[in-house]
Amino acid sequence: MATTNTLKNQLANKQQNKPIQEGYTIKQLMKSDNVKKRFEDVLGNKAPQFMTSVINLVNGDTNLRKVDQMSVIASAMVAASLDLPVDKNLGYSWIIPYGNKAQFQLGYKGYIQLALRTGQYKHINVIEVYEGELQKWDRLTEVFEIDFDEKKSDAVVGYAAYFELINGFKKTVYWTKEEVEKHRKRFSKSDFGWKRDWDAMAKKTVLKNMLSKWGILSIEMQKAFIEDNEEREIKDVTEEATVIDGDFEIVDDEPSEQHAESEQTEQTEVIFDDVQ
């Protein structure tokens, strides 16, 4: 078993002793046969377009270009395994820079998309509630009344989520803006997403909480909850590395308990072979 330094030295020798992060761009890593094969195994004929979108995402984001590009690959693999685009303009999922690492993050639209794929949801939505719209709210039953004609201003006072299953089961929840902020301060490990789009993150928080408690969760959705867990520590995918038959395999040597139980943890591994 080789150490992390041994692996990095071997890779660096191919790039005139440049450090691994400086020597390999996202485009070069995407050209690796093993990386291409991994994405093709997951996405089939959609892999080239997805990989190109990741390259364009990184090239268009100064902060992402500065992080460990292998962590970008790992984050992209999570999105690929969920078959969700990483185009930040679409809002389904993102690859976000946290320090010198990239982190996968699911958007509220991504949760809605995964719920609809189960075929169990007839209706599902989450919205902002503006000043004057909320007419009645029972905190125990979480039944509330909203009159959109009573809107007094563009000030958001809360967030409402709703779903109805094919079998007729319905659920509504309402969080005040203060409750969302309290949750953010307690659980969010970074303010990056919140600074960029507070309302989108708030809607995701309310929707995610509702689905986790009362929704029907497919295996795909359970994986999404694990990968998007706000309390998950950010792992260094280059913490421990082994060299096997000339292939470079980067794995997370300390998976969380939830990851250890998931059959999908292999998707967080990134394998490199013949990097050009």
C-alpha positions as CSV (number, residue, x, y, z in Angstrom):
1,M,0.0,0.0,0.0
2,A,1.4,3.3,-1.0
3,T,1.1,6.5,1.1
4,T,-0.7,9.6,-0.1
5,N,2.7,11.3,-0.7
6,T,3.9,8.3,-2.8
7,L,0.8,8.6,-5.0
8,K,1.2,12.3,-5.4
9,N,4.9,12.0,-6.2
10,Q,4.2,9.4,-8.9
11,L,1.5,11.6,-10.5
12,A,3.7,14.7,-10.2
13,N,6.5,13.0,-12.0
14,K,4.3,12.8,-15.1
15,Q,3.8,16.6,-15.0
16,Q,7.4,17.7,-14.5
17,N,7.2,17.5,-10.7
18,K,4.3,19.9,-10.5
19,P,2.0,19.4,-7.5
20,I,-1.0,17.3,-8.3
21,Q,-3.6,20.0,-7.8
22,E,-1.6,22.5,-10.0
23,G,-0.6,19.9,-12.5
24,Y,-4.0,18.5,-13.4
25,T,-7.0,20.5,-14.6
26,I,-10.5,19.2,-14.5
27,K,-10.3,18.7,-18.2
28,Q,-7.2,16.5,-18.0
29,L,-8.8,14.4,-15.2
30,M,-11.9,13.9,-17.2
31,K,-9.8,12.5,-20.0
32,S,-8.7,9.6,-17.7
33,D,-10.0,6.3,-19.1
34,N,-11.1,5.1,-15.7
35,V,-12.9,8.4,-14.9
36,K,-14.7,8.3,-18.3
37,K,-15.6,4.7,-17.8
38,R,-17.1,5.4,-14.3
39,F,-19.3,8.2,-15.6
40,E,-20.3,6.1,-18.7
41,D,-21.2,3.2,-16.4
42,V,-23.5,5.5,-14.4
43,L,-24.9,7.7,-17.2
44,G,-24.6,5.7,-20.4
45,N,-24.7,7.9,-23.5
46,K,-25.4,11.0,-21.4
47,A,-21.9,10.8,-19.9
48,P,-20.1,13.0,-22.4
49,Q,-22.6,15.9,-22.1
50,F,-22.6,15.6,-18.3
51,M,-18.8,15.6,-18.1
52,T,-18.6,18.6,-20.4
53,S,-21.0,20.5,-18.1
54,V,-18.7,19.8,-15.2
55,I,-15.7,21.1,-17.1
56,N,-17.6,24.2,-18.1
57,L,-18.8,24.7,-14.5
58,V,-15.3,24.6,-13.1
59,N,-13.8,26.8,-15.9
60,G,-16.5,29.4,-15.2
61,D,-16.0,29.5,-11.5
62,T,-12.7,30.9,-10.1
63,N,-13.4,29.3,-6.6
64,L,-13.9,25.8,-8.0
65,R,-10.7,26.1,-10.1
66,K,-8.8,26.6,-6.8
67,V,-10.1,23.5,-5.0
68,D,-8.8,20.0,-5.2
69,Q,-10.0,18.9,-8.6
70,M,-10.3,15.3,-7.4
71,S,-13.0,16.4,-5.0
72,V,-14.8,18.0,-7.9
73,I,-14.8,14.6,-9.6
74,A,-16.2,12.9,-6.5
75,S,-18.9,15.5,-6.1
76,A,-19.8,15.2,-9.8
77,M,-20.1,11.5,-9.4
78,V,-22.7,11.9,-6.7
79,A,-24.8,14.1,-9.0
80,A,-24.3,11.6,-11.8
81,S,-25.5,8.7,-9.6
82,L,-28.6,10.7,-8.9
83,D,-29.0,11.6,-12.6
84,L,-29.2,15.3,-11.7
85,P,-27.5,18.2,-13.7
86,V,-25.0,20.4,-11.9
87,D,-25.8,23.5,-13.9
88,K,-26.2,26.1,-11.2
89,N,-28.8,28.0,-13.3
90,L,-31.1,25.0,-13.1
91,G,-31.0,24.7,-9.3
92,Y,-31.2,20.8,-9.1
93,S,-27.8,20.3,-7.6
94,W,-24.5,22.1,-7.2
95,I,-20.8,21.5,-6.8
96,I,-19.8,24.0,-4.1
97,P,-16.3,25.0,-3.0
98,Y,-15.7,24.6,0.8
99,G,-12.2,25.7,1.6
100,N,-9.9,23.7,-0.7
101,K,-12.5,21.0,-1.3
102,A,-15.6,20.7,-3.5
103,Q,-18.9,19.5,-1.9
104,F,-22.0,18.1,-3.5
105,Q,-25.2,20.0,-2.6
106,L,-28.8,19.2,-3.5
107,G,-31.2,22.0,-4.4
108,Y,-34.9,21.9,-3.5
109,K,-35.7,21.3,-7.2
110,G,-33.6,18.2,-7.0
111,Y,-35.6,16.9,-4.1
112,I,-38.8,17.5,-6.0
113,Q,-37.4,15.8,-9.1
114,L,-36.4,12.7,-7.0
115,A,-39.8,12.6,-5.3
116,L,-41.6,12.7,-8.7
117,R,-39.5,9.8,-10.0
118,T,-41.0,7.5,-7.3
119,G,-44.4,7.7,-9.0
120,Q,-46.0,8.1,-5.6
121,Y,-46.4,11.9,-5.5
122,K,-49.5,13.5,-7.1
123,H,-48.5,17.0,-6.1
124,I,-45.5,18.5,-4.4
125,N,-44.3,22.1,-4.0
126,V,-42.7,24.6,-1.6
127,I,-43.2,28.4,-1.7
128,E,-42.3,31.6,0.0
129,V,-45.1,33.2,2.1
130,Y,-45.2,36.9,2.0
131,E,-46.4,39.4,4.6
132,G,-50.2,39.4,4.9
133,E,-50.8,36.1,3.1
134,L,-50.9,33.8,6.1
135,Q,-54.4,34.0,7.5
136,K,-54.4,31.0,10.0
137,W,-51.9,28.5,11.2
138,D,-52.3,25.6,13.7
139,R,-48.9,24.6,15.0
140,L,-50.1,21.3,16.2
141,T,-51.9,20.0,13.1
142,E,-49.8,22.2,10.8
143,V,-53.0,23.2,8.9
144,F,-52.8,26.7,7.6
145,E,-54.7,29.1,5.4
146,I,-53.1,31.4,2.8
147,D,-54.8,34.2,0.9
148,F,-52.5,35.3,-1.9
149,D,-54.7,38.3,-2.5
150,E,-53.9,39.7,0.9
151,K,-50.2,40.2,0.2
152,K,-49.0,43.4,1.7
153,S,-45.4,43.6,0.6
154,D,-42.5,41.6,-0.8
155,A,-41.2,40.8,2.6
156,V,-41.0,37.0,3.1
157,V,-42.3,35.9,6.5
158,G,-42.2,32.1,6.1
159,Y,-42.1,29.1,3.9
160,A,-44.8,26.5,3.1
161,A,-44.4,23.0,1.7
162,Y,-47.1,20.6,0.5
163,F,-47.4,17.2,-1.0
164,E,-50.2,14.8,-1.9
165,L,-49.5,11.1,-2.6
166,I,-51.3,9.0,-5.1
167,N,-53.0,7.1,-2.3
168,G,-54.6,10.4,-1.1
169,F,-52.3,11.1,1.9
170,K,-51.6,14.8,2.2
171,K,-49.1,16.8,4.3
172,T,-48.5,20.6,4.7
173,V,-45.8,22.3,6.8
174,Y,-45.1,25.9,7.6
175,W,-41.9,27.4,8.9
176,T,-41.5,31.0,9.9
177,K,-38.4,32.8,8.6
178,E,-37.1,32.9,12.1
179,E,-37.4,29.1,12.4
180,V,-35.4,28.6,9.2
181,E,-32.7,30.9,10.4
182,K,-32.5,29.1,13.7
183,H,-32.1,25.8,11.8
184,R,-29.4,27.3,9.6
185,K,-27.3,28.5,12.5
186,R,-27.6,25.1,14.2
187,F,-26.9,22.7,11.3
188,S,-25.3,24.5,8.4
189,K,-21.6,23.9,8.1
190,S,-21.1,26.8,5.6
191,D,-22.9,29.9,4.6
192,F,-21.9,29.6,1.0
193,G,-25.3,28.5,-0.4
194,W,-27.2,30.8,2.0
195,K,-25.3,33.9,0.9
196,R,-25.9,33.1,-2.7
197,D,-29.7,32.3,-2.5
198,W,-31.2,32.4,1.0
199,D,-34.7,31.7,-0.2
200,A,-33.7,28.7,-2.2
201,M,-31.8,27.2,0.7
202,A,-34.7,28.0,3.0
203,K,-37.2,26.2,0.7
204,K,-34.9,23.2,0.5
205,T,-34.6,23.1,4.3
206,V,-38.4,23.0,4.8
207,L,-39.1,20.6,1.9
208,K,-36.3,18.2,3.0
209,N,-37.5,18.2,6.6
210,M,-41.1,17.4,5.5
211,L,-40.1,14.6,3.1
212,S,-37.8,13.0,5.7
213,K,-40.6,12.8,8.3
214,W,-43.7,12.1,6.2
215,G,-42.7,11.4,2.6
216,I,-42.2,8.1,0.8
217,L,-38.5,7.7,0.2
218,S,-37.1,5.6,-2.6
219,I,-33.5,4.2,-2.3
220,E,-32.5,7.0,-4.6
221,M,-34.0,9.6,-2.3
222,Q,-32.4,8.0,0.8
223,K,-29.0,8.2,-0.9
224,A,-29.7,11.9,-1.7
225,F,-30.5,12.6,2.0
226,I,-27.3,11.0,3.0
227,E,-25.2,12.9,0.5
228,D,-26.9,16.2,1.2
229,N,-26.7,15.8,5.0
230,E,-25.8,19.2,6.3
231,E,-24.2,17.7,9.4
232,R,-21.8,15.6,7.4
233,E,-18.2,16.5,7.8
234,I,-16.2,17.3,4.6
235,K,-13.8,14.5,4.0
236,D,-10.5,14.7,2.2
237,V,-10.7,12.2,-0.6
238,T,-6.9,12.1,-0.8
239,E,-6.5,11.2,2.9
240,E,-5.4,7.6,2.0
241,A,-4.5,6.2,-1.4
242,T,-3.4,2.9,-2.8
243,V,-1.7,2.1,-6.1
244,I,-3.0,-1.1,-7.7
245,D,-1.5,-2.4,-11.0
246,G,-0.6,1.1,-12.0
247,D,-4.1,2.5,-11.5
248,F,-4.5,5.4,-9.1
249,E,-7.4,4.9,-6.7
250,I,-8.5,7.6,-4.4
251,V,-10.9,6.6,-1.6
252,D,-12.4,8.1,1.5
253,D,-10.6,6.2,4.3
254,E,-13.1,7.4,7.0
255,P,-16.6,7.1,5.7
256,S,-19.4,8.3,7.9
257,E,-21.6,5.7,9.6
258,Q,-24.4,6.4,7.1
259,H,-22.0,6.0,4.2
260,A,-20.8,2.7,5.5
261,E,-24.3,1.4,5.5
262,S,-25.1,2.6,2.0
263,E,-24.6,0.4,-0.9
264,Q,-23.8,3.4,-3.0
265,T,-20.6,4.5,-1.2
266,E,-18.6,3.3,-4.1
267,Q,-19.8,6.3,-6.1
268,T,-17.7,8.6,-3.9
269,E,-14.5,6.8,-5.0
270,V,-12.5,8.4,-7.8
271,I,-10.2,6.2,-9.9
272,F,-7.5,7.6,-12.2
273,D,-5.6,5.8,-14.9
274,D,-3.2,7.2,-17.5
275,V,-3.9,10.8,-16.8
276,Q,-2.7,12.9,-19.7
